[in-house]
Amino acid sequence: MVHVDEVPFPYENFALKTFGEAVGLVGEGIVNNAQVFGYSIYVRNGFELDRPKLAHELVHVLQVERASLASVVTQHFSDMAEFGYDKAPLEVEASQANKTYSADW
């Protein structure tokens, strides 16, 4: 886990910046609290990565483990363009972990 003042995004890449703005990942007023890059989870300082949120990010790590970072990024961006962020299959899978680990033990 890497704690940062701001979760990084490749703003210098015009295509990624434009896509990120189009799907609501980056832009004015948008704060990215946590993001997986391979086996690293970048967490914005001051953001509480509680059990459900950590489970969500760990599912993204698992997705990278099952395939590769390059293939996950390609699939996720393609899916977000087609389905939107909330309905993209990789995001749906990760969001299920939020629900599973929100329950009281």
C-alpha positions as a Markdown table, in Angstrom:
| # | Residue | x | y | z |
|---|---|---|---|---|
| 1 | Met | 0.0 | 0.0 | 0.0 |
| 2 | Val | 1.3 | 3.4 | -1.0 |
| 3 | His | -0.1 | 6.5 | 0.8 |
| 4 | Val | 0.0 | 9.6 | -1.4 |
| 5 | Asp | -1.3 | 13.2 | -1.3 |
| 6 | Glu | -3.0 | 12.6 | -4.7 |
| 7 | Val | -3.6 | 9.2 | -6.4 |
| 8 | Pro | -1.6 | 9.3 | -9.7 |
| 9 | Phe | -3.2 | 9.4 | -13.1 |
| 10 | Pro | -1.3 | 9.7 | -16.4 |
| 11 | Tyr | -2.5 | 13.2 | -17.3 |
| 12 | Glu | 0.3 | 13.6 | -19.7 |
| 13 | Asn | -1.2 | 10.9 | -22.0 |
| 14 | Phe | -3.9 | 12.8 | -23.9 |
| 15 | Ala | -5.9 | 9.7 | -24.8 |
| 16 | Leu | -6.0 | 8.4 | -21.2 |
| 17 | Lys | -6.7 | 11.9 | -19.8 |
| 18 | Thr | -9.6 | 12.4 | -22.3 |
| 19 | Phe | -11.0 | 8.9 | -21.6 |
| 20 | Gly | -10.6 | 9.4 | -17.8 |
| 21 | Glu | -12.6 | 12.6 | -18.0 |
| 22 | Ala | -15.3 | 11.1 | -20.2 |
| 23 | Val | -16.0 | 8.2 | -17.8 |
| 24 | Gly | -15.6 | 10.3 | -14.7 |
| 25 | Leu | -12.3 | 9.0 | -13.4 |
| 26 | Val | -10.6 | 12.4 | -13.4 |
| 27 | Gly | -11.7 | 16.0 | -13.8 |
| 28 | Glu | -12.5 | 19.0 | -11.8 |
| 29 | Gly | -14.1 | 18.1 | -8.4 |
| 30 | Ile | -13.3 | 14.4 | -8.7 |
| 31 | Val | -11.1 | 13.0 | -6.0 |
| 32 | Asn | -9.7 | 9.5 | -6.5 |
| 33 | Asn | -9.3 | 8.0 | -3.1 |
| 34 | Ala | -7.7 | 4.6 | -4.0 |
| 35 | Gln | -6.4 | 3.0 | -7.1 |
| 36 | Val | -4.7 | -0.3 | -7.9 |
| 37 | Phe | -1.6 | -0.3 | -10.2 |
| 38 | Gly | -0.5 | -3.9 | -10.5 |
| 39 | Tyr | 0.2 | -5.1 | -7.0 |
| 40 | Ser | 0.3 | -1.6 | -5.4 |
| 41 | Ile | -2.8 | 0.1 | -3.9 |
| 42 | Tyr | -2.4 | 3.9 | -3.9 |
| 43 | Val | -4.4 | 5.4 | -1.1 |
| 44 | Arg | -5.0 | 9.2 | -0.7 |
| 45 | Asn | -3.8 | 10.4 | 2.6 |
| 46 | Gly | -6.7 | 11.0 | 4.9 |
| 47 | Phe | -8.9 | 8.3 | 3.2 |
| 48 | Glu | -10.0 | 5.5 | 5.5 |
| 49 | Leu | -9.5 | 2.3 | 3.6 |
| 50 | Asp | -11.8 | 0.2 | 5.8 |
| 51 | Arg | -12.5 | -3.5 | 5.3 |
| 52 | Pro | -15.1 | -3.2 | 2.5 |
| 53 | Lys | -13.0 | -0.7 | 0.6 |
| 54 | Leu | -9.8 | -2.7 | 1.0 |
| 55 | Ala | -11.6 | -5.8 | -0.2 |
| 56 | His | -12.7 | -3.9 | -3.3 |
| 57 | Glu | -9.2 | -2.9 | -4.1 |
| 58 | Leu | -7.8 | -6.4 | -3.4 |
| 59 | Val | -10.3 | -7.8 | -5.9 |
| 60 | His | -8.7 | -5.4 | -8.5 |
| 61 | Val | -5.3 | -6.8 | -7.5 |
| 62 | Leu | -6.7 | -10.3 | -8.0 |
| 63 | Gln | -7.9 | -9.3 | -11.4 |
| 64 | Val | -4.4 | -8.3 | -12.4 |
| 65 | Glu | -3.1 | -11.5 | -10.9 |
| 66 | Arg | -5.5 | -13.6 | -13.1 |
| 67 | Ala | -4.5 | -11.8 | -16.3 |
| 68 | Ser | -1.9 | -9.0 | -16.4 |
| 69 | Leu | -2.0 | -5.3 | -15.7 |
| 70 | Ala | -2.0 | -4.5 | -19.5 |
| 71 | Ser | -4.9 | -6.8 | -20.2 |
| 72 | Val | -6.9 | -5.6 | -17.2 |
| 73 | Val | -6.5 | -2.0 | -18.1 |
| 74 | Thr | -7.4 | -2.7 | -21.7 |
| 75 | Gln | -10.5 | -4.7 | -20.7 |
| 76 | His | -11.6 | -2.2 | -18.0 |
| 77 | Phe | -11.3 | 0.8 | -20.2 |
| 78 | Ser | -13.2 | -1.0 | -23.0 |
| 79 | Asp | -15.9 | -2.1 | -20.6 |
| 80 | Met | -16.2 | 1.3 | -19.1 |
| 81 | Ala | -16.7 | 2.8 | -22.5 |
| 82 | Glu | -19.4 | 0.3 | -23.3 |
| 83 | Phe | -21.2 | -0.1 | -19.9 |
| 84 | Gly | -20.1 | 2.9 | -17.9 |
| 85 | Tyr | -18.0 | 2.8 | -14.7 |
| 86 | Asp | -20.6 | 1.3 | -12.3 |
| 87 | Lys | -21.6 | -1.5 | -14.7 |
| 88 | Ala | -18.2 | -2.5 | -16.0 |
| 89 | Pro | -17.8 | -6.2 | -15.2 |
| 90 | Leu | -14.5 | -5.8 | -13.4 |
| 91 | Glu | -15.9 | -2.9 | -11.3 |
| 92 | Val | -19.1 | -5.0 | -10.6 |
| 93 | Glu | -16.9 | -7.9 | -9.3 |
| 94 | Ala | -14.9 | -5.5 | -7.1 |
| 95 | Ser | -18.1 | -3.8 | -5.8 |
| 96 | Gln | -19.5 | -7.2 | -4.7 |
| 97 | Ala | -16.6 | -7.4 | -2.3 |
| 98 | Asn | -17.7 | -4.1 | -0.7 |
| 99 | Lys | -21.1 | -5.7 | 0.0 |
| 100 | Thr | -19.6 | -9.0 | 1.2 |
| 101 | Tyr | -17.2 | -7.4 | 3.6 |
| 102 | Ser | -19.6 | -4.7 | 4.8 |
| 103 | Ala | -21.6 | -7.3 | 6.8 |
| 104 | Asp | -20.9 | -7.6 | 10.5 |
| 105 | Trp | -18.8 | -10.6 | 11.5 |
